Amino acid sequence: MSRKAAAWTAGAMLVTGLIGGGAAGSSGSASDISDLNADNAQISTQLEAAEERAEAAATEAEEALAAASDTELVANDLQDQIDELTEAIEAEQQKTADATNEAADALQQAEDAAAIIAERDARIGELEAAVAAAPVAQPEQAAPPVETSVYFKNCSEARAAGAAPVRVGDPGYGSHLDRDGDGVGCE
């Protein structure tokens, strides 16, 4: 009940009591008035106590409402964090699945490469065995170089033999054919 309503009720009861007492007889005694005043004081005290309890209850209700609002905010923040963590976990699970698939592909490629290497090793073994079984041909020995010593008495002989000009190191070169000593004779 609101404070105004309680005050109106108490006042109405007081007026009713006064009117009822006056109607019963105007010869109301002082003790009747005294009883009414005592009742009025008691009702006022009860009214004040009820008002204080109502105010306390209203304050408690406001505090509870504020606490509930704070709790709701905290709950919303926690739910947001849970949602973010759930998304992060799902992303990590997808990365793990992708990495597992890539690892499986790499393992398959490694197994395929190992099979190819094994085939090549087998083929190399076959070829080496075939080479070992084949008769070894002896290389032909080159004929020993024939020493031919060429000597030109003069540049006319060298020209006639088609050897002119004769350079140092060429067969038939001699210092007697090189007049200027530059290493080229019969120039």
C-alpha positions as CSV (number, residue, x, y, z in Angstrom):
1,M,0.0,0.0,0.0
2,S,1.4,3.5,-0.8
3,R,2.1,6.0,1.9
4,K,-0.7,8.3,0.7
5,A,-3.3,5.6,0.8
6,A,-2.2,4.5,4.3
7,A,-2.4,8.1,5.5
8,W,-5.9,8.5,4.0
9,T,-7.0,5.2,5.6
10,A,-5.7,6.2,9.0
11,G,-7.3,9.6,8.8
12,A,-10.6,8.1,7.6
13,M,-10.6,5.7,10.6
14,L,-10.0,8.6,13.0
15,V,-12.8,10.7,11.5
16,T,-15.1,7.7,11.6
17,G,-14.3,7.1,15.2
18,L,-14.9,10.7,16.1
19,I,-18.2,10.8,14.3
20,G,-19.3,7.5,15.7
21,G,-18.4,8.6,19.2
22,G,-20.3,11.9,18.8
23,A,-23.4,10.2,17.3
24,A,-23.5,7.7,20.2
25,G,-23.9,10.6,22.5
26,S,-22.6,14.0,22.8
27,S,-21.9,13.3,26.3
28,G,-18.6,11.7,25.4
29,S,-16.4,11.3,28.3
30,A,-12.9,12.4,28.6
31,S,-11.9,8.8,28.9
32,D,-13.4,8.1,25.4
33,I,-11.5,10.9,23.9
34,S,-8.4,9.7,25.7
35,D,-8.9,6.2,24.3
36,L,-9.4,7.6,20.8
37,N,-6.2,9.7,21.1
38,A,-4.3,6.6,22.3
39,D,-5.7,4.6,19.4
40,N,-4.9,7.4,17.0
41,A,-1.3,7.5,18.3
42,Q,-0.9,3.8,18.0
43,I,-2.2,3.8,14.4
44,S,0.1,6.7,13.6
45,T,3.1,4.7,15.0
46,Q,2.1,1.6,13.1
47,L,1.7,3.8,10.0
48,E,5.1,5.2,10.3
49,A,6.6,1.8,10.9
50,A,4.8,0.5,7.8
51,E,6.1,3.4,5.8
52,E,9.7,2.7,6.9
53,R,9.3,-0.9,6.0
54,A,7.9,0.0,2.6
55,E,10.7,2.4,2.0
56,A,13.3,-0.2,3.0
57,A,11.6,-2.8,0.8
58,A,11.6,-0.4,-2.1
59,T,15.3,0.3,-1.6
60,E,16.0,-3.4,-1.4
61,A,14.0,-3.9,-4.6
62,E,15.9,-1.2,-6.4
63,E,19.2,-2.7,-5.2
64,A,18.1,-6.1,-6.3
65,L,17.0,-4.8,-9.7
66,A,20.4,-3.0,-10.1
67,A,22.2,-6.2,-9.1
68,A,20.1,-8.3,-11.5
69,S,20.9,-5.8,-14.2
70,D,24.7,-6.0,-13.4
71,T,24.4,-9.8,-13.3
72,E,22.7,-9.8,-16.7
73,L,25.5,-7.6,-18.1
74,V,28.2,-9.9,-16.7
75,A,26.3,-12.9,-18.1
76,N,26.1,-11.3,-21.5
77,D,29.8,-10.5,-21.4
78,L,30.5,-14.1,-20.4
79,Q,28.3,-15.4,-23.2
80,D,30.2,-13.2,-25.7
81,Q,33.5,-14.6,-24.5
82,I,32.1,-18.2,-24.7
83,D,31.0,-17.5,-28.3
84,E,34.4,-16.1,-29.3
85,L,36.2,-19.0,-27.7
86,T,33.9,-21.4,-29.5
87,E,34.7,-19.8,-32.8
88,A,38.4,-19.9,-32.0
89,I,38.2,-23.6,-31.1
90,E,36.3,-24.4,-34.3
91,A,38.9,-22.5,-36.4
92,E,41.7,-24.4,-34.7
93,Q,39.9,-27.7,-35.3
94,Q,39.6,-26.8,-39.0
95,K,43.3,-25.9,-39.1
96,T,44.1,-29.2,-37.5
97,A,41.9,-31.1,-40.0
98,D,43.6,-29.2,-42.9
99,A,47.0,-30.0,-41.5
100,T,46.1,-33.6,-41.1
101,N,44.9,-33.8,-44.7
102,E,48.1,-32.1,-45.9
103,A,50.2,-34.5,-43.9
104,A,48.4,-37.5,-45.4
105,D,49.0,-36.1,-48.9
106,A,52.7,-35.5,-48.1
107,L,52.9,-39.1,-46.8
108,Q,51.3,-40.5,-49.9
109,Q,53.7,-38.5,-52.1
110,A,56.7,-39.8,-50.0
111,E,55.4,-43.3,-50.5
112,D,55.0,-42.8,-54.2
113,A,58.5,-41.3,-54.4
114,A,59.9,-44.3,-52.4
115,A,58.3,-46.7,-54.8
116,I,59.8,-44.9,-57.8
117,I,63.2,-44.9,-56.2
118,A,62.9,-48.6,-55.5
119,E,62.0,-49.3,-59.1
120,R,64.9,-47.2,-60.3
121,D,67.3,-49.0,-57.9
122,A,66.1,-52.3,-59.2
123,R,66.6,-51.2,-62.8
124,I,70.1,-49.9,-61.9
125,G,70.9,-53.3,-60.3
126,E,69.7,-55.1,-63.5
127,L,71.8,-52.8,-65.7
128,E,74.9,-53.3,-63.5
129,A,74.4,-57.0,-63.6
130,A,74.1,-56.9,-67.4
131,V,77.3,-54.8,-67.6
132,A,79.1,-57.2,-65.3
133,A,78.0,-60.2,-67.4
134,A,79.0,-58.6,-70.7
135,P,82.5,-59.5,-72.1
136,V,84.9,-56.8,-71.7
137,A,86.5,-55.7,-74.9
138,Q,90.1,-54.9,-74.8
139,P,91.0,-51.5,-76.1
140,E,93.1,-51.5,-79.1
141,Q,96.6,-50.2,-78.5
142,A,97.6,-47.3,-80.6
143,A,100.5,-47.8,-82.8
144,P,103.6,-46.2,-81.5
145,P,104.3,-42.9,-83.2
146,V,106.5,-43.1,-86.1
147,E,109.4,-40.8,-85.7
148,T,109.7,-38.8,-88.8
149,S,112.3,-36.2,-88.7
150,V,112.0,-33.6,-91.3
151,Y,114.9,-31.4,-92.2
152,F,114.8,-28.6,-94.7
153,K,118.2,-27.5,-96.0
154,N,116.8,-24.2,-97.0
155,C,113.5,-22.3,-97.4
156,S,113.2,-23.5,-101.1
157,E,112.9,-27.1,-99.8
158,A,110.4,-26.1,-97.2
159,R,108.3,-24.3,-99.8
160,A,108.5,-27.2,-102.2
161,A,107.3,-29.5,-99.4
162,G,104.4,-27.1,-98.6
163,A,105.7,-26.5,-95.1
164,A,106.5,-22.8,-95.4
165,P,106.3,-20.8,-93.2
166,V,107.8,-23.0,-90.6
167,R,107.2,-22.1,-86.9
168,V,109.1,-23.1,-83.8
169,G,107.9,-26.6,-82.8
170,D,106.8,-27.5,-86.4
171,P,108.7,-30.5,-87.9
172,G,111.5,-29.2,-90.0
173,Y,112.0,-25.9,-88.2
174,G,115.5,-24.8,-87.7
175,S,117.2,-21.6,-86.8
176,H,119.0,-21.5,-90.1
177,L,115.5,-21.0,-91.7
178,D,114.6,-18.1,-89.4
179,R,116.8,-15.1,-90.4
180,D,115.2,-12.5,-88.1
181,G,114.9,-14.8,-85.0
182,D,111.1,-14.2,-84.5
183,G,110.2,-18.0,-84.3
184,V,108.9,-18.1,-87.9
185,G,111.2,-19.3,-90.6
186,C,110.8,-19.0,-94.4
187,E,108.5,-16.0,-94.2
